[in-house]
Amino acid sequence: MLSTQKTGLALGLFFAIVHAAWQALVWVGSAQAFINWMAKLNSLRANETVTAFNATTAITRVIAMFVIGYVFGWVFALVWNRVRK
């Protein structure tokens, strides 16, 4: 049986860490090179341009992704537990 709280926290932290890492790339100025590299690996041309770092937006995004990840994890554990009964 999965704990809804632990699963929510785990997925929420994962989402938040991934987005915090992305914001760190934006902050140090490496995000555009990363996008171009990832696009090239997938035989694509990156048409997106990374904008300037904004601390308020970055913090808001990381918090929002934690909440979204928590909800996804919580719902997943709830459904998993009900299906497995």
Secondary structure, 3 states (H helix, E strand, C coil): CCCHHHHHHHHHHHHHHHHHHHHHHHHHCCHHHHHHHHHHHCCCCCCCCCCCCCHHHHHHHHHHHHHHHHHHHHHHHHHHHHHHC
